């Protein structure tokens, strides 16, 4: 799905959104340098596309400031050892490329082959959540309520994880 098709998909389901376009960003630092946070307030996220030792794929969405070792994440959830999945797996399963990983890519996982891990801070947020709309040349904000509606529409029930205590834990 293209970013334009994705935004139309949101609109067709009555999911409100605001999108701004910008130069490509690959890191939180690049996002801050472009003042995206000032232009589009909300909880900005970072995303990890992972694969566990048993071959299952996971998308973890965390607040952009959160620093959690992958090993600590897996142990806290009772999952087998995890590592980053390949760019090929990312494209095949979520239809996006590195740098454009986003929870909105779950719209492309119609077979529900990717598990979704959501940081508790984001799950309990009451404001807006911001993420790329399938490409890192734009950022889209949706309300917390509309984000939950998005997940329901895609059939992805998040595994809520309290990741704050894991910051700085040994990998």
Secondary structure, DSSP 8 states (H G I E B T S, - for coil): --HHHHHHHHHHTT---EEEE-S---SHHHHHHTTHHHHS-SEEEEEEEEEETTS-EEEEEEETT----HHHHHHHHT---EEE--HHHHHHHHS--TT---GGGGGG-TT--EEEEEEHHHHT--SEEEE-SSSTTEEEEEEHHHHHHHHHHHT---EEE--GGGTT---
